[in-house]
Amino acid sequence: MSTTVSILAEIPEELHETLKGYLESHPDWDQDRVFAAALSLFLLQNGGDRLSRNTTSSYRSTAKVYLNALFQHSV
Protein backbone atom coordinates (compact mmCIF):
# COMPACT_ATOMS: atom_id res chain seq x y z
CA MET A 1 0.00 0.00 0.00
CA SER A 2 1.30 3.44 -0.91
CA THR A 3 0.99 6.27 1.60
CA THR A 4 1.31 9.94 0.69
CA VAL A 5 2.75 12.43 3.17
CA SER A 6 2.48 16.16 2.53
CA ILE A 7 5.58 18.21 3.29
CA LEU A 8 5.68 21.94 3.85
CA ALA A 9 9.23 23.23 3.61
CA GLU A 10 10.88 26.58 3.12
CA ILE A 11 13.61 26.59 0.49
CA PRO A 12 16.02 29.35 -0.52
CA GLU A 13 14.65 31.74 -3.14
CA GLU A 14 17.42 30.80 -5.59
CA LEU A 15 16.44 27.14 -5.37
CA HIS A 16 12.77 28.04 -5.80
CA GLU A 17 13.52 30.06 -8.94
CA THR A 18 15.61 27.23 -10.38
CA LEU A 19 12.88 24.69 -9.62
CA LYS A 20 10.26 26.96 -11.17
CA GLY A 21 12.34 27.32 -14.33
CA TYR A 22 12.91 23.58 -14.51
CA LEU A 23 9.21 22.82 -14.15
CA GLU A 24 8.31 25.40 -16.81
CA SER A 25 10.71 23.80 -19.29
CA HIS A 26 9.82 20.19 -18.38
CA PRO A 27 6.00 19.94 -18.44
CA ASP A 28 6.06 16.18 -17.82
CA TRP A 29 7.54 16.82 -14.34
CA ASP A 30 5.68 18.35 -11.39
CA GLN A 31 6.80 19.53 -7.97
CA ASP A 32 5.81 16.27 -6.25
CA ARG A 33 7.77 14.18 -8.73
CA VAL A 34 10.87 16.37 -8.36
CA PHE A 35 10.74 16.20 -4.56
CA ALA A 36 10.17 12.43 -4.54
CA ALA A 37 13.17 11.93 -6.85
CA ALA A 38 15.38 14.33 -4.90
CA LEU A 39 14.49 13.00 -1.47
CA SER A 40 14.82 9.34 -2.43
CA LEU A 41 18.18 9.99 -4.14
CA PHE A 42 19.39 11.84 -1.04
CA LEU A 43 18.37 8.92 1.18
CA LEU A 44 20.02 6.40 -1.12
CA GLN A 45 23.26 8.38 -1.17
CA ASN A 46 23.36 9.42 2.48
CA GLY A 47 21.30 6.87 4.36
CA GLY A 48 22.28 3.71 2.56
CA ASP A 49 24.17 2.22 5.51
CA ARG A 50 21.27 2.70 7.89
CA LEU A 51 18.68 1.65 5.31
CA SER A 52 20.47 -1.59 4.53
CA ARG A 53 21.20 -2.28 8.21
CA ASN A 54 17.54 -1.91 9.13
CA THR A 55 16.17 -3.97 6.27
CA THR A 56 17.04 -4.66 2.71
CA SER A 57 13.41 -3.95 1.85
CA SER A 58 13.75 -0.32 3.06
CA TYR A 59 16.65 0.23 0.69
CA ARG A 60 14.79 -1.46 -2.17
CA SER A 61 11.63 0.55 -1.46
CA THR A 62 13.59 3.80 -1.53
CA ALA A 63 15.31 2.78 -4.75
CA LYS A 64 11.91 1.90 -6.25
CA VAL A 65 10.52 5.35 -5.39
CA TYR A 66 13.56 6.99 -7.01
CA LEU A 67 13.34 4.94 -10.21
CA ASN A 68 9.58 5.36 -10.43
CA ALA A 69 9.96 9.13 -10.09
CA LEU A 70 12.59 9.20 -12.82
CA PHE A 71 10.57 7.10 -15.21
CA GLN A 72 7.20 8.57 -14.21
CA HIS A 73 5.50 5.48 -12.81
CA SER A 74 3.10 5.94 -9.96
CA VAL A 75 4.18 4.22 -6.77
HELIX and SHEET records of a PDB file:
HELIX    1   1 GLU A   13  SER A   25  1                                  13    
HELIX    2   2 GLN A   31  ASN A   46  1                                  16    
HELIX    3   3 GLY A   48  ASN A   54  1                                   7    
HELIX    4   4 THR A   56  LEU A   70  1                                  15    
END                                                                             
